[in-house]
Amino acid sequence: MSSRPRKVTLRYYNVGFGDCLLLAFQYAKTERFVLVDCGTTSAPGKADAGELLAKVALDVEARCGGKLHAVVATHRHKDHVEGFRRKKAGDGPGDVFLRCQPDAVLLPWTEDPDLETDAVRPSKGLAAHALHARGLLGMQSAAGGVLAEAKRLAPALSKAAARRLAFLGEDNLGNRNALETLWEMGRRSRAKRCRFLHHGMKSGLERVLPGVKVHVLGPPSIEQHPAVLRQRQKDEDEYWHLLGFAGRRSSGAPQPFRGAGHVARTAPEHRWIVRRLERLRGEQLYEVVRTVDDALNNTSLILLFQVGDQKLLFPGDAQIENWQYALEKNAELLKDVRLYKVGHHGSLNATPKSLWNGFTRKSGGAGSGDLLSVCSTKANVHGTTNEVPRKKLVDELERRSEYRSTPGLPKKSLYGEVEIVI
């Protein structure tokens, strides 16, 4: 095998609102394959999500000849890991990936099944403090309760509000089946366990991908960056615009889970009050699942693949607190990125302006103008008040880079591809 790949091909699958990315590193006489995420919460068009993910898994298996060299799950949201689910019949997409026998499996440090619930770093000595791991599990349990409550409240909510609430509630469920598949892949790998990573750790892909350096830029551990426990609601310097939280409940509204939905419907003249309280409850529950959503996104892996002078950046759904630490420590390393997988489907604060402004390979300036950007998304699954992807961001990506997106693929296309020659 030559010392480094001659070409890298990214196959980005049209899974709707979700990510499934297959990297093929082409050497002189062989190829090595890395799968980054596989999931969806809203398939394109009228496609059935389960059938689509099964089809994607089979395509990945065919493309890699039945052998994956590494699997990366950036974080546990359904739109990133649902494709790792197995079925009792043995024909689920997770069953397909399991038989591809990856040599390495990478997850964020928060997904270690042996992690103490009070851990602030990955396992090796697991000393402790802060209830982060327990908090993540508890918040996901809350998301399940929110999803059930959303169904009960649906008649009192607008269709858009009910859809947003159900979407986030479902995306934040525990996904235990998918995680167990990933853990099992890890046990069957060369290392006999998954690699649970935080900023600055070795990726474990050094032997799997000769000639490729993989920088782990995120997430930070809590010891490294305690701010990752918080999510800013607004950041004038980093957010693409300040309207993302317009229309949300006022700060003086009652706190969540006050039981508004249990007011007795004793008389017709009281029903308008009940309806109003249930709409308010729906808004409060939406705040709960948004908090869960933000917390899990801040556990997302950020990986930078470097081959010669070509750098490929995969940030999962990392948000501002996760990015803040990576940018403080690695701003110079990130400047000459060649391919940027757009973070969090083009959402509000997953592409910090300081990251974007630092890219030197954008067009229209002094740079080389050869920046590639790829976005896997589906429009308006969160509703129009929380625009995803952000039009301002997409306009900038289209203007300053060679922009590819799953909505831009020909109808019924399963995937698109981009190639980078080394």
Secondary structure, DSSP 8 states (H G I E B T S, - for coil): --SS-SEEEEEEE--SBS-EEEEEEE-SS-EEEEEEEE--SB-STT--HHHHHHHHHHHHHHHTTT--SEEE-----HHHHGGG---TTS-SHHHHHHTT--SEEEEEGGG-TT--TTBSS-SSS--B-S-HHHHHHHHHHHHHHHHHHHHHHGGGS-HHHHHHHHHHHHHTS--HHHHHHHHHHHHHSTTSS-EEE-TT-B-S-TTTSTT-EEEEEE---TTT-GGGG---S--TTTSS-TTTTTT---TTS--S-S-GGG----SGGGHHHHHHHHHHHHHHHHHHHHHHHHHHHTT--EEEEEETTEEEEE-TT--HHHHHHHHHHHHHHHTT-SEEE-GGGG-TTSS-HHHHHH-SS-SSSSS-S--EEEE---TTTT-GGG-SS-HHHHHHHHHHSEEEEGGGS-TT--EEEEEEE-
